[in-house]
């Protein structure tokens, strides 16, 4: 086994995971596993439990069952680092907050309007450079395009570099160019740092292009495997109303 020093995690195993809200069953007996160096995409109809599953992993939803994190030596991993990129960032776009201010606010306890050193600013620039967006460091946060903002959030989610990166519909409302660039950067992170990536997305064409594994969720795992196999199943057709062989899904 080729073990990457940048990631201590080998495997995530979810066993018999269920989530209830009063009398409603949000997730029922979910069993799946995914690995480091792998991009796993969660797909399904609205209300299928995709975001609920992410929140359970993040510790924001109570659940029954177990989530195991396994090291490369087979032992349990206790202190896992999870990075998270939300669907969107809600903020007042008229606020005079720069990208540098926004990023620095998570790194220092003192108010950002008191300023920061040239070295601190250079460190921020270096982090953005890995996402090919160092040129936006001094721009106002509210002036960024959807794709630029998501790359800033992605930059922040990988500091420190996580064992597991969770992306909850991270490119909703982003144009085609921004979509492709974002997924290329996620692929770069997966390949370079060998992290596990768990993605929720409705863009089936991009999932087919970039995902290593696809999980079709309908409050439980309906199908899982590679995209080509899952997209040809009866469960997929029942969920989306057509088979993946139809031309419109890939355009």
C-alpha positions as CSV (number, residue, x, y, z in Angstrom):
1,X,0.0,0.0,0.0
2,X,1.3,3.4,-0.9
3,X,0.9,5.5,2.3
4,X,1.0,9.3,1.9
5,X,2.5,11.2,4.8
6,X,0.1,14.1,4.2
7,X,-2.9,12.1,5.2
8,X,-3.2,9.7,8.2
9,X,-6.7,8.5,7.2
10,X,-7.1,5.4,5.1
11,X,-10.8,4.6,5.2
12,X,-14.1,5.9,6.5
13,X,-16.8,3.3,7.3
14,X,-20.4,4.3,8.1
15,X,-22.3,1.4,9.7
16,X,-26.0,1.2,10.3
17,X,-26.3,5.0,10.5
18,X,-29.9,6.4,11.1
19,X,-31.2,9.8,11.9
20,X,-34.7,10.6,13.1
21,X,-36.5,13.9,13.7
22,X,-39.4,13.3,16.0
23,X,-41.4,10.7,14.0
24,X,-39.7,11.4,10.7
25,X,-36.9,9.1,9.5
26,X,-34.3,11.2,7.7
27,X,-31.8,8.4,7.2
28,X,-32.3,4.7,7.7
29,X,-29.6,2.1,8.2
30,X,-27.0,3.8,5.9
31,X,-23.9,1.5,5.2
32,X,-21.1,2.7,3.1
33,X,-17.4,3.2,3.0
34,X,-15.0,5.5,1.1
35,X,-11.2,5.9,1.1
36,X,-8.5,8.5,1.1
37,X,-7.4,9.5,-2.4
38,X,-11.0,9.1,-3.5
39,X,-13.7,11.5,-4.5
40,X,-17.1,10.1,-3.5
41,X,-20.2,11.8,-4.8
42,X,-23.6,11.7,-3.0
43,X,-26.5,12.0,-5.4
44,X,-30.3,11.7,-4.9
45,X,-33.5,13.6,-5.0
46,X,-34.2,16.6,-2.8
47,X,-35.0,15.3,0.7
48,X,-33.1,12.0,0.2
49,X,-30.8,12.8,3.2
50,X,-27.6,13.9,1.6
51,X,-27.1,17.0,3.7
52,X,-28.3,15.2,6.8
53,X,-25.6,12.6,6.3
54,X,-23.0,15.3,5.9
55,X,-24.2,17.0,9.1
56,X,-24.1,13.6,11.0
57,X,-20.4,13.2,9.9
58,X,-19.7,16.8,11.0
59,X,-21.3,16.2,14.4
60,X,-24.2,18.6,13.8
61,X,-26.9,15.8,13.8
62,X,-27.5,13.2,16.4
63,X,-27.5,9.7,14.9
64,X,-27.5,6.0,15.8
65,X,-25.0,3.7,14.3
66,X,-21.2,4.1,14.0
67,X,-18.7,6.1,11.9
68,X,-15.2,4.6,11.9
69,X,-12.1,6.4,10.8
70,X,-9.3,3.9,10.0
71,X,-5.6,4.6,9.7
72,X,-3.3,2.9,7.1
73,X,-2.1,0.5,9.8
74,X,-5.7,-0.7,10.4
75,X,-6.1,1.1,13.8
76,X,-8.9,3.5,14.6
77,X,-8.1,7.2,14.0
78,X,-9.4,9.3,16.9
79,X,-8.6,12.9,16.0
80,X,-9.6,13.4,12.4
81,X,-9.4,16.7,10.7
82,X,-12.4,17.6,8.5
83,X,-12.5,20.5,6.1
84,X,-15.9,21.8,4.9
85,X,-17.1,24.0,2.0
86,X,-20.8,25.0,2.3
87,X,-23.2,25.5,-0.6
88,X,-23.0,29.3,-0.2
89,X,-21.8,31.9,2.2
90,X,-24.4,34.3,3.5
91,X,-23.0,37.8,4.2
92,X,-23.7,41.5,3.5
93,X,-22.0,42.1,0.1
94,X,-21.8,45.8,0.9
95,X,-19.5,45.3,3.8
96,X,-15.9,46.7,3.2
97,X,-14.2,43.4,4.0
98,X,-11.4,42.2,1.8
99,X,-10.5,38.6,1.1
100,X,-7.4,39.1,3.2
101,X,-9.5,40.5,6.1
102,X,-11.9,37.5,5.8
103,X,-9.2,34.9,5.8
104,X,-7.1,36.6,8.6
105,X,-10.2,36.8,10.8
106,X,-10.0,33.0,11.2
107,X,-6.3,33.1,12.1
108,X,-6.0,35.8,14.7
109,X,-7.9,36.9,17.8
110,X,-7.2,40.6,17.4
111,X,-9.6,42.7,15.2
112,X,-8.4,42.6,11.6
113,X,-8.9,46.4,11.2
114,X,-5.8,46.8,13.5
115,X,-3.8,45.4,10.6
116,X,-1.5,42.5,10.1
117,X,2.1,42.0,9.1
118,X,3.6,41.7,5.6
119,X,4.5,38.2,6.4
120,X,1.0,37.3,7.4
121,X,-0.3,38.8,4.2
122,X,2.3,36.9,2.1
123,X,1.2,33.7,3.8
124,X,-2.4,34.3,2.8
125,X,-1.2,35.0,-0.8
126,X,0.7,31.8,-0.9
127,X,-2.4,29.9,0.2
128,X,-4.5,31.4,-2.5
129,X,-1.8,30.8,-5.1
130,X,-2.4,27.1,-4.8
131,X,-6.0,27.7,-5.9
132,X,-4.8,30.1,-8.7
133,X,-6.5,33.1,-7.2
134,X,-3.8,35.0,-5.4
135,X,-4.8,38.1,-7.4
136,X,-8.0,38.5,-5.5
137,X,-6.4,38.9,-2.1
138,X,-7.1,42.6,-1.7
139,X,-10.5,42.6,-3.5
140,X,-13.7,43.2,-1.6
141,X,-15.3,39.9,-0.6
142,X,-18.7,41.1,-2.0
143,X,-17.1,41.8,-5.5
144,X,-16.0,38.2,-6.1
145,X,-17.7,36.0,-8.6
146,X,-19.4,32.8,-7.3
147,X,-16.4,30.7,-8.5
148,X,-13.8,33.0,-6.9
149,X,-15.7,33.0,-3.5
150,X,-15.9,29.2,-3.5
151,X,-12.2,28.9,-4.2
152,X,-11.5,31.2,-1.2
153,X,-13.7,28.9,0.9
154,X,-11.9,25.9,-0.4
155,X,-8.6,27.5,0.5
156,X,-9.8,28.1,4.0
157,X,-11.1,24.5,4.3
158,X,-7.7,23.0,3.6
159,X,-5.9,25.0,6.4
160,X,-4.8,22.8,8.1
161,X,-4.9,20.1,5.4
162,X,-7.8,17.8,6.3
163,X,-8.0,14.1,6.3
164,X,-11.6,14.4,4.9
165,X,-12.9,17.2,2.8
166,X,-16.7,17.7,2.7
167,X,-18.3,19.7,-0.1
168,X,-22.0,20.4,0.2
169,X,-23.1,21.5,-3.3
170,X,-20.2,23.9,-3.4
171,X,-20.7,25.3,-6.9
172,X,-24.4,26.1,-6.9
173,X,-24.9,29.1,-9.1
174,X,-21.3,29.1,-10.4
175,X,-20.8,29.5,-14.2
176,X,-19.4,26.7,-16.4
177,X,-15.8,28.0,-16.3
178,X,-15.9,28.3,-12.5
179,X,-17.4,24.8,-12.2
180,X,-14.7,23.2,-14.2
181,X,-11.9,25.1,-12.4
182,X,-13.3,24.3,-9.0
183,X,-13.5,20.5,-9.7
184,X,-10.0,20.5,-11.2
185,X,-8.7,22.1,-8.0
186,X,-10.5,19.5,-5.8
187,X,-9.0,16.8,-8.0
188,X,-5.6,18.3,-7.6
189,X,-6.0,18.3,-3.8
190,X,-7.2,14.7,-3.8
191,X,-4.2,13.6,-5.9
192,X,-1.5,15.7,-4.2
193,X,-2.5,15.2,-0.6
194,X,-4.3,11.9,-0.9
195,X,-7.3,13.2,1.1
196,X,-10.8,11.7,1.1
197,X,-13.4,13.9,-0.5
198,X,-17.1,13.6,0.0
199,X,-19.2,15.7,-2.4
200,X,-22.9,16.4,-2.7
201,X,-23.8,17.6,-6.2
202,X,-26.6,17.6,-8.7
203,X,-24.3,18.0,-11.7
204,X,-24.3,14.5,-13.0
205,X,-22.0,15.3,-16.0
206,X,-19.3,16.6,-13.7
207,X,-19.7,13.7,-11.3
208,X,-19.2,11.3,-14.2
209,X,-16.0,13.2,-15.1
210,X,-14.5,13.6,-11.7
211,X,-16.0,11.2,-9.1
212,X,-14.2,7.9,-8.3
213,X,-17.3,6.5,-6.5
214,X,-21.0,7.5,-6.6
215,X,-23.6,6.8,-3.9
216,X,-27.2,7.1,-4.7
217,X,-29.0,8.0,-1.5
218,X,-32.8,7.7,-0.8
219,X,-32.8,7.8,3.0
220,X,-30.6,4.7,2.7
221,X,-28.0,3.6,0.2
222,X,-30.0,2.7,-3.0
223,X,-26.9,2.1,-5.2
224,X,-23.2,2.6,-5.0
225,X,-20.3,2.0,-7.3
226,X,-18.6,3.9,-10.2
227,X,-20.7,6.4,-12.1
228,X,-21.2,4.3,-15.2
229,X,-22.7,1.5,-13.2
230,X,-24.8,3.5,-10.8
231,X,-26.2,5.7,-13.6
232,X,-27.5,2.6,-15.4
233,X,-29.5,1.2,-12.5
234,X,-33.2,1.1,-12.1
235,X,-32.9,3.0,-8.9
236,X,-31.2,5.9,-10.7
237,X,-33.9,5.9,-13.4
238,X,-36.7,6.0,-10.8
239,X,-34.9,8.9,-9.0
240,X,-34.1,11.1,-12.0
241,X,-36.7,9.9,-14.5
242,X,-34.2,8.7,-17.2
243,X,-31.2,6.5,-17.7
244,X,-27.7,8.0,-17.9
245,X,-27.4,6.8,-21.5
246,X,-29.7,9.6,-22.6
247,X,-27.7,12.3,-24.3
248,X,-29.0,15.2,-22.2
249,X,-27.3,14.1,-19.0
250,X,-23.9,14.4,-20.5
251,X,-24.2,17.7,-22.3
